[in-house]
Amino acid sequence: MNDRNLSQPESKLLACLLLFYREIGPAATPGLKGLEEEADIERHELDEAVKGLRARGLIEYWELKPAVRLTREGLLLARRLGGEDV
């Protein structure tokens, strides 16, 4: 998978989640409330980005909080999109 398969909001959300991962670690599970501001996307775009990334297996989603977390595949793609060698 590459960045051409992702929408701009999906790419921004992945980049945002990578920052949480780097700051907090692999257990970083940010809540959805306010995440659209962190990712610099609109609320409706956040909902669609979460659905799209979840369907591709790039994030995990918890309904109770609600919150999200990168999967291994999502982490690798986010790092590639950020220009890192993976």
Backbone atoms as SQL, in Angstrom:
CREATE TABLE atoms (id INTEGER PRIMARY KEY, chain TEXT, resi INTEGER, resn TEXT, atom TEXT, x REAL, y REAL, z REAL);
INSERT INTO atoms VALUES
  (1, 'A', 1, 'MET', 'N', 0.840, -1.177, 0.000),
  (2, 'A', 1, 'MET', 'CA', 0.000, 0.000, 0.000),
  (3, 'A', 1, 'MET', 'C', 0.885, 1.239, 0.000),
  (4, 'A', 2, 'ASN', 'N', 0.430, 2.269, -0.677),
  (5, 'A', 2, 'ASN', 'CA', 1.191, 3.515, -0.710),
  (6, 'A', 2, 'ASN', 'C', 0.247, 4.690, -0.501),
  (7, 'A', 3, 'ASP', 'N', 0.816, 5.882, -0.520),
  (8, 'A', 3, 'ASP', 'CA', 0.012, 7.063, -0.234),
  (9, 'A', 3, 'ASP', 'C', -1.028, 7.359, -1.303),
  (10, 'A', 4, 'ARG', 'N', -0.888, 6.801, -2.500),
  (11, 'A', 4, 'ARG', 'CA', -1.895, 7.029, -3.542),
  (12, 'A', 4, 'ARG', 'C', -3.201, 6.310, -3.228),
  (13, 'A', 5, 'ASN', 'N', -3.140, 5.309, -2.366),
  (14, 'A', 5, 'ASN', 'CA', -4.343, 4.579, -1.983),
  (15, 'A', 5, 'ASN', 'C', -5.104, 5.266, -0.854),
  (16, 'A', 6, 'LEU', 'N', -4.517, 6.294, -0.251),
  (17, 'A', 6, 'LEU', 'CA', -5.115, 6.966, 0.889),
  (18, 'A', 6, 'LEU', 'C', -5.639, 8.340, 0.510),
  (19, 'A', 7, 'SER', 'N', -6.721, 8.728, 1.158),
  (20, 'A', 7, 'SER', 'CA', -7.212, 10.092, 0.993),
  (21, 'A', 7, 'SER', 'C', -6.310, 11.021, 1.815),
  (22, 'A', 8, 'GLN', 'N', -6.421, 12.311, 1.571),
  (23, 'A', 8, 'GLN', 'CA', -5.629, 13.271, 2.327),
  (24, 'A', 8, 'GLN', 'C', -5.951, 13.198, 3.826),
  (25, 'A', 9, 'PRO', 'N', -7.226, 13.130, 4.226),
  (26, 'A', 9, 'PRO', 'CA', -7.516, 12.991, 5.661),
  (27, 'A', 9, 'PRO', 'C', -6.939, 11.706, 6.263),
  (28, 'A', 10, 'GLU', 'N', -6.958, 10.609, 5.509),
  (29, 'A', 10, 'GLU', 'CA', -6.377, 9.361, 6.007),
  (30, 'A', 10, 'GLU', 'C', -4.875, 9.521, 6.223),
  (31, 'A', 11, 'SER', 'N', -4.202, 10.155, 5.271),
  (32, 'A', 11, 'SER', 'CA', -2.763, 10.389, 5.405),
  (33, 'A', 11, 'SER', 'C', -2.451, 11.278, 6.604),
  (34, 'A', 12, 'LYS', 'N', -3.253, 12.331, 6.783),
  (35, 'A', 12, 'LYS', 'CA', -3.041, 13.233, 7.913),
  (36, 'A', 12, 'LYS', 'C', -3.280, 12.520, 9.241),
  (37, 'A', 13, 'LEU', 'N', -4.309, 11.683, 9.291),
  (38, 'A', 13, 'LEU', 'CA', -4.590, 10.944, 10.519),
  (39, 'A', 13, 'LEU', 'C', -3.460, 9.964, 10.830),
  (40, 'A', 14, 'LEU', 'N', -2.956, 9.276, 9.820),
  (41, 'A', 14, 'LEU', 'CA', -1.829, 8.368, 10.041),
  (42, 'A', 14, 'LEU', 'C', -0.618, 9.125, 10.580),
  (43, 'A', 15, 'ALA', 'N', -0.318, 10.280, 10.002),
  (44, 'A', 15, 'ALA', 'CA', 0.812, 11.081, 10.464),
  (45, 'A', 15, 'ALA', 'C', 0.611, 11.521, 11.912),
  (46, 'A', 16, 'CYS', 'N', -0.600, 11.903, 12.249),
  (47, 'A', 16, 'CYS', 'CA', -0.925, 12.318, 13.606),
  (48, 'A', 16, 'CYS', 'C', -0.753, 11.160, 14.584),
  (49, 'A', 17, 'LEU', 'N', -1.244, 9.987, 14.205),
  (50, 'A', 17, 'LEU', 'CA', -1.115, 8.822, 15.074),
  (51, 'A', 17, 'LEU', 'C', 0.342, 8.405, 15.239),
  (52, 'A', 18, 'LEU', 'N', 1.157, 8.630, 14.211),
  (53, 'A', 18, 'LEU', 'CA', 2.588, 8.345, 14.319),
  (54, 'A', 18, 'LEU', 'C', 3.224, 9.252, 15.372),
  (55, 'A', 19, 'LEU', 'N', 2.806, 10.506, 15.429),
  (56, 'A', 19, 'LEU', 'CA', 3.325, 11.414, 16.455),
  (57, 'A', 19, 'LEU', 'C', 2.955, 10.936, 17.851),
  (58, 'A', 20, 'PHE', 'N', 1.716, 10.497, 18.037),
  (59, 'A', 20, 'PHE', 'CA', 1.317, 9.938, 19.328),
  (60, 'A', 20, 'PHE', 'C', 2.171, 8.720, 19.658),
  (61, 'A', 21, 'TYR', 'N', 2.395, 7.867, 18.674),
  (62, 'A', 21, 'TYR', 'CA', 3.200, 6.659, 18.863),
  (63, 'A', 21, 'TYR', 'C', 4.602, 7.028, 19.331),
  (64, 'A', 22, 'ARG', 'N', 5.188, 8.020, 18.688),
  (65, 'A', 22, 'ARG', 'CA', 6.551, 8.431, 19.043),
  (66, 'A', 22, 'ARG', 'C', 6.615, 9.070, 20.424),
  (67, 'A', 23, 'GLU', 'N', 5.602, 9.852, 20.775),
  (68, 'A', 23, 'GLU', 'CA', 5.607, 10.543, 22.061),
  (69, 'A', 23, 'GLU', 'C', 5.243, 9.624, 23.223),
  (70, 'A', 24, 'ILE', 'N', 4.297, 8.725, 23.007),
  (71, 'A', 24, 'ILE', 'CA', 3.779, 7.899, 24.098),
  (72, 'A', 24, 'ILE', 'C', 4.294, 6.464, 24.034),
  (73, 'A', 25, 'GLY', 'N', 4.455, 5.950, 22.826),
  (74, 'A', 25, 'GLY', 'CA', 4.901, 4.572, 22.657),
  (75, 'A', 25, 'GLY', 'C', 3.837, 3.731, 21.993),
  (76, 'A', 26, 'PRO', 'N', 4.105, 2.437, 21.851),
  (77, 'A', 26, 'PRO', 'CA', 3.197, 1.541, 21.142),
  (78, 'A', 26, 'PRO', 'C', 1.798, 1.462, 21.734),
  (79, 'A', 27, 'ALA', 'N', 1.645, 1.783, 23.002),
  (80, 'A', 27, 'ALA', 'CA', 0.323, 1.720, 23.633),
  (81, 'A', 27, 'ALA', 'C', -0.484, 2.991, 23.419),
  (82, 'A', 28, 'ALA', 'N', 0.027, 3.928, 22.639),
  (83, 'A', 28, 'ALA', 'CA', -0.679, 5.196, 22.401),
  (84, 'A', 28, 'ALA', 'C', -2.042, 4.921, 21.776),
  (85, 'A', 29, 'THR', 'N', -3.079, 5.298, 22.487),
  (86, 'A', 29, 'THR', 'CA', -4.442, 5.076, 22.037),
  (87, 'A', 29, 'THR', 'C', -5.233, 6.363, 22.247),
  (88, 'A', 30, 'PRO', 'N', -5.032, 7.352, 21.370),
  (89, 'A', 30, 'PRO', 'CA', -5.729, 8.617, 21.567),
  (90, 'A', 30, 'PRO', 'C', -7.234, 8.495, 21.327),
  (91, 'A', 31, 'GLY', 'N', -7.985, 9.198, 22.147),
  (92, 'A', 31, 'GLY', 'CA', -9.426, 9.265, 21.963),
  (93, 'A', 31, 'GLY', 'C', -9.757, 10.083, 20.729),
  (94, 'A', 32, 'LEU', 'N', -10.902, 9.825, 20.145),
  (95, 'A', 32, 'LEU', 'CA', -11.304, 10.539, 18.929),
  (96, 'A', 32, 'LEU', 'C', -11.682, 11.991, 19.210),
  (97, 'A', 33, 'LYS', 'N', -12.133, 12.272, 20.429),
  (98, 'A', 33, 'LYS', 'CA', -12.534, 13.644, 20.752),
  (99, 'A', 33, 'LYS', 'C', -11.324, 14.572, 20.642),
  (100, 'A', 34, 'GLY', 'N', -11.407, 15.530, 19.744),
  (101, 'A', 34, 'GLY', 'CA', -10.324, 16.485, 19.546),
  (102, 'A', 34, 'GLY', 'C', -9.250, 16.027, 18.577),
  (103, 'A', 35, 'LEU', 'N', -9.320, 14.782, 18.127),
  (104, 'A', 35, 'LEU', 'CA', -8.289, 14.258, 17.228),
  (105, 'A', 35, 'LEU', 'C', -8.326, 14.936, 15.867),
  (106, 'A', 36, 'GLU', 'N', -9.493, 15.405, 15.457),
  (107, 'A', 36, 'GLU', 'CA', -9.570, 16.098, 14.170),
  (108, 'A', 36, 'GLU', 'C', -8.729, 17.375, 14.195),
  (109, 'A', 37, 'GLU', 'N', -8.684, 18.049, 15.332),
  (110, 'A', 37, 'GLU', 'CA', -7.849, 19.250, 15.447),
  (111, 'A', 37, 'GLU', 'C', -6.375, 18.884, 15.399),
  (112, 'A', 38, 'GLU', 'N', -6.008, 17.812, 16.093),
  (113, 'A', 38, 'GLU', 'CA', -4.616, 17.351, 16.090),
  (114, 'A', 38, 'GLU', 'C', -4.159, 16.970, 14.691),
  (115, 'A', 39, 'ALA', 'N', -5.059, 16.342, 13.928),
  (116, 'A', 39, 'ALA', 'CA', -4.730, 15.880, 12.577),
  (117, 'A', 39, 'ALA', 'C', -4.957, 16.953, 11.517),
  (118, 'A', 40, 'ASP', 'N', -5.531, 18.092, 11.919),
  (119, 'A', 40, 'ASP', 'CA', -5.830, 19.202, 11.010),
  (120, 'A', 40, 'ASP', 'C', -6.805, 18.787, 9.906),
  (121, 'A', 41, 'ILE', 'N', -7.893, 18.122, 10.334),
  (122, 'A', 41, 'ILE', 'CA', -8.952, 17.730, 9.411),
  (123, 'A', 41, 'ILE', 'C', -10.297, 18.070, 10.049),
  (124, 'A', 42, 'GLU', 'N', -11.343, 18.069, 9.245),
  (125, 'A', 42, 'GLU', 'CA', -12.697, 18.340, 9.737),
  (126, 'A', 42, 'GLU', 'C', -13.247, 17.084, 10.421),
  (127, 'A', 43, 'ARG', 'N', -14.250, 17.272, 11.263),
  (128, 'A', 43, 'ARG', 'CA', -14.837, 16.150, 12.010),
  (129, 'A', 43, 'ARG', 'C', -15.376, 15.068, 11.074),
  (130, 'A', 44, 'HIS', 'N', -16.100, 15.475, 10.021),
  (131, 'A', 44, 'HIS', 'CA', -16.639, 14.466, 9.093),
  (132, 'A', 44, 'HIS', 'C', -15.502, 13.732, 8.367),
  (133, 'A', 45, 'GLU', 'N', -14.389, 14.431, 8.136),
  (134, 'A', 45, 'GLU', 'CA', -13.241, 13.777, 7.500),
  (135, 'A', 45, 'GLU', 'C', -12.601, 12.773, 8.457),
  (136, 'A', 46, 'LEU', 'N', -12.594, 13.093, 9.744),
  (137, 'A', 46, 'LEU', 'CA', -12.049, 12.160, 10.737),
  (138, 'A', 46, 'LEU', 'C', -12.844, 10.867, 10.732),
  (139, 'A', 47, 'ASP', 'N', -14.161, 10.987, 10.744),
  (140, 'A', 47, 'ASP', 'CA', -15.009, 9.790, 10.731),
  (141, 'A', 47, 'ASP', 'C', -14.720, 8.915, 9.518),
  (142, 'A', 48, 'GLU', 'N', -14.609, 9.536, 8.348),
  (143, 'A', 48, 'GLU', 'CA', -14.329, 8.782, 7.121),
  (144, 'A', 48, 'GLU', 'C', -12.916, 8.206, 7.133),
  (145, 'A', 49, 'ALA', 'N', -11.948, 8.966, 7.646),
  (146, 'A', 49, 'ALA', 'CA', -10.563, 8.487, 7.710),
  (147, 'A', 49, 'ALA', 'C', -10.456, 7.284, 8.640),
  (148, 'A', 50, 'VAL', 'N', -11.134, 7.345, 9.770),
  (149, 'A', 50, 'VAL', 'CA', -11.124, 6.215, 10.705),
  (150, 'A', 50, 'VAL', 'C', -11.725, 4.985, 10.033),
  (151, 'A', 51, 'LYS', 'N', -12.852, 5.159, 9.365),
  (152, 'A', 51, 'LYS', 'CA', -13.494, 4.031, 8.675),
  (153, 'A', 51, 'LYS', 'C', -12.572, 3.436, 7.618),
  (154, 'A', 52, 'GLY', 'N', -11.940, 4.306, 6.817),
  (155, 'A', 52, 'GLY', 'CA', -11.071, 3.831, 5.749),
  (156, 'A', 52, 'GLY', 'C', -9.822, 3.127, 6.262),
  (157, 'A', 53, 'LEU', 'N', -9.172, 3.716, 7.256),
  (158, 'A', 53, 'LEU', 'CA', -7.953, 3.109, 7.801),
  (159, 'A', 53, 'LEU', 'C', -8.266, 1.810, 8.542),
  (160, 'A', 54, 'ARG', 'N', -9.392, 1.796, 9.219),
  (161, 'A', 54, 'ARG', 'CA', -9.811, 0.577, 9.924),
  (162, 'A', 54, 'ARG', 'C', -10.106, -0.542, 8.930),
  (163, 'A', 55, 'ALA', 'N', -10.787, -0.217, 7.840),
  (164, 'A', 55, 'ALA', 'CA', -11.115, -1.223, 6.825),
  (165, 'A', 55, 'ALA', 'C', -9.854, -1.809, 6.188),
  (166, 'A', 56, 'ARG', 'N', -8.797, -1.022, 6.103),
  (167, 'A', 56, 'ARG', 'CA', -7.528, -1.498, 5.536),
  (168, 'A', 56, 'ARG', 'C', -6.653, -2.205, 6.564),
  (169, 'A', 57, 'GLY', 'N', -7.094, -2.237, 7.810),
  (170, 'A', 57, 'GLY', 'CA', -6.312, -2.894, 8.862),
  (171, 'A', 57, 'GLY', 'C', -5.133, -2.065, 9.341),
  (172, 'A', 58, 'LEU', 'N', -5.183, -0.738, 9.124),
  (173, 'A', 58, 'LEU', 'CA', -4.060, 0.126, 9.510),
  (174, 'A', 58, 'LEU', 'C', -4.204, 0.702, 10.910),
  (175, 'A', 59, 'ILE', 'N', -5.419, 0.673, 11.445),
  (176, 'A', 59, 'ILE', 'CA', -5.650, 1.106, 12.820),
  (177, 'A', 59, 'ILE', 'C', -6.612, 0.147, 13.501),
  (178, 'A', 60, 'GLU', 'N', -6.549, 0.140, 14.823),
  (179, 'A', 60, 'GLU', 'CA', -7.530, -0.558, 15.636),
  (180, 'A', 60, 'GLU', 'C', -8.457, 0.498, 16.207),
  (181, 'A', 61, 'TYR', 'N', -9.697, 0.118, 16.506),
  (182, 'A', 61, 'TYR', 'CA', -10.697, 1.072, 16.972),
  (183, 'A', 61, 'TYR', 'C', -11.405, 0.493, 18.187),
  (184, 'A', 62, 'TRP', 'N', -11.538, 1.311, 19.228),
  (185, 'A', 62, 'TRP', 'CA', -12.276, 0.918, 20.416),
  (186, 'A', 62, 'TRP', 'C', -13.503, 1.803, 20.531),
  (187, 'A', 63, 'GLU', 'N', -14.680, 1.189, 20.552),
  (188, 'A', 63, 'GLU', 'CA', -15.930, 1.939, 20.596),
  (189, 'A', 63, 'GLU', 'C', -16.222, 2.529, 21.966),
  (190, 'A', 64, 'LEU', 'N', -15.761, 1.908, 23.026),
  (191, 'A', 64, 'LEU', 'CA', -16.112, 2.379, 24.358),
  (192, 'A', 64, 'LEU', 'C', -15.598, 3.772, 24.660),
  (193, 'A', 65, 'LYS', 'N', -14.388, 4.085, 24.185),
  (194, 'A', 65, 'LYS', 'CA', -13.816, 5.396, 24.533),
  (195, 'A', 65, 'LYS', 'C', -14.328, 6.508, 23.645),
  (196, 'A', 66, 'PRO', 'N', -14.543, 6.523, 22.396),
  (197, 'A', 66, 'PRO', 'CA', -13.866, 5.765, 21.342),
  (198, 'A', 66, 'PRO', 'C', -12.424, 6.246, 21.148),
  (199, 'A', 67, 'ALA', 'N', -11.586, 5.326, 20.726),
  (200, 'A', 67, 'ALA', 'CA', -10.165, 5.615, 20.565),
  (201, 'A', 67, 'ALA', 'C', -9.598, 4.771, 19.431),
  (202, 'A', 68, 'VAL', 'N', -8.406, 5.139, 18.971),
  (203, 'A', 68, 'VAL', 'CA', -7.756, 4.418, 17.875),
  (204, 'A', 68, 'VAL', 'C', -6.282, 4.185, 18.208),
  (205, 'A', 69, 'ARG', 'N', -5.700, 3.198, 17.531),
  (206, 'A', 69, 'ARG', 'CA', -4.282, 2.912, 17.686),
  (207, 'A', 69, 'ARG', 'C', -3.766, 2.317, 16.387),
  (208, 'A', 70, 'LEU', 'N', -2.519, 2.652, 16.052),
  (209, 'A', 70, 'LEU', 'CA', -1.888, 2.095, 14.855),
  (210, 'A', 70, 'LEU', 'C', -1.684, 0.597, 15.000),
  (211, 'A', 71, 'THR', 'N', -1.912, -0.125, 13.923),
  (212, 'A', 71, 'THR', 'CA', -1.499, -1.521, 13.858),
  (213, 'A', 71, 'THR', 'C', -0.056, -1.538, 13.352),
  (214, 'A', 72, 'ARG', 'N', 0.556, -2.694, 13.312),
  (215, 'A', 72, 'ARG', 'CA', 1.927, -2.803, 12.792),
  (216, 'A', 72, 'ARG', 'C', 1.995, -2.291, 11.363),
  (217, 'A', 73, 'GLU', 'N', 1.022, -2.697, 10.535),
  (218, 'A', 73, 'GLU', 'CA', 0.994, -2.268, 9.131),
  (219, 'A', 73, 'GLU', 'C', 0.793, -0.759, 9.018),
  (220, 'A', 74, 'GLY', 'N', -0.059, -0.211, 9.880),
  (221, 'A', 74, 'GLY', 'CA', -0.288, 1.227, 9.882),
  (222, 'A', 74, 'GLY', 'C', 0.962, 1.998, 10.281),
  (223, 'A', 75, 'LEU', 'N', 1.687, 1.474, 11.260),
  (224, 'A', 75, 'LEU', 'CA', 2.937, 2.108, 11.682),
  (225, 'A', 75, 'LEU', 'C', 3.951, 2.113, 10.546),
  (226, 'A', 76, 'LEU', 'N', 4.107, 0.992, 9.875),
  (227, 'A', 76, 'LEU', 'CA', 5.066, 0.913, 8.775),
  (228, 'A', 76, 'LEU', 'C', 4.701, 1.872, 7.647),
  (229, 'A', 77, 'LEU', 'N', 3.414, 1.936, 7.301),
  (230, 'A', 77, 'LEU', 'CA', 2.983, 2.848, 6.240),
  (231, 'A', 77, 'LEU', 'C', 3.169, 4.300, 6.670),
  (232, 'A', 78, 'ALA', 'N', 2.808, 4.630, 7.893),
  (233, 'A', 78, 'ALA', 'CA', 2.976, 6.006, 8.383),
  (234, 'A', 78, 'ALA', 'C', 4.443, 6.420, 8.339),
  (235, 'A', 79, 'ARG', 'N', 5.323, 5.521, 8.699),
  (236, 'A', 79, 'ARG', 'CA', 6.751, 5.822, 8.659),
  (237, 'A', 79, 'ARG', 'C', 7.220, 6.032, 7.230),
  (238, 'A', 80, 'ARG', 'N', 6.738, 5.197, 6.297),
  (239, 'A', 80, 'ARG', 'CA', 7.112, 5.382, 4.878),
  (240, 'A', 80, 'ARG', 'C', 6.587, 6.706, 4.345),
  (241, 'A', 81, 'LEU', 'N', 5.342, 7.035, 4.679),
  (242, 'A', 81, 'LEU', 'CA', 4.760, 8.300, 4.226),
  (243, 'A', 81, 'LEU', 'C', 5.537, 9.495, 4.778),
  (244, 'A', 82, 'GLY', 'N', 6.127, 9.308, 5.955),
  (245, 'A', 82, 'GLY', 'CA', 6.941, 10.367, 6.565),
  (246, 'A', 82, 'GLY', 'C', 8.355, 10.433, 6.038),
  (247, 'A', 83, 'GLY', 'N', 8.657, 9.576, 5.061),
  (248, 'A', 83, 'GLY', 'CA', 9.969, 9.618, 4.426),
  (249, 'A', 83, 'GLY', 'C', 11.037, 8.778, 5.100),
  (250, 'A', 84, 'GLU', 'N', 10.629, 7.939, 6.045),
  (251, 'A', 84, 'GLU', 'CA', 11.600, 7.081, 6.724),
  (252, 'A', 84, 'GLU', 'C', 11.842, 5.806, 5.920),
  (253, 'A', 85, 'ASP', 'N', 13.045, 5.286, 6.009),
  (254, 'A', 85, 'ASP', 'CA', 13.331, 3.973, 5.443),
  (255, 'A', 85, 'ASP', 'C', 12.819, 2.934, 6.411),
  (256, 'A', 86, 'VAL', 'N', 12.022, 2.020, 5.915),
  (257, 'A', 86, 'VAL', 'CA', 11.442, 0.993, 6.783),
  (258, 'A', 86, 'VAL', 'C', 11.911, -0.362, 6.326);
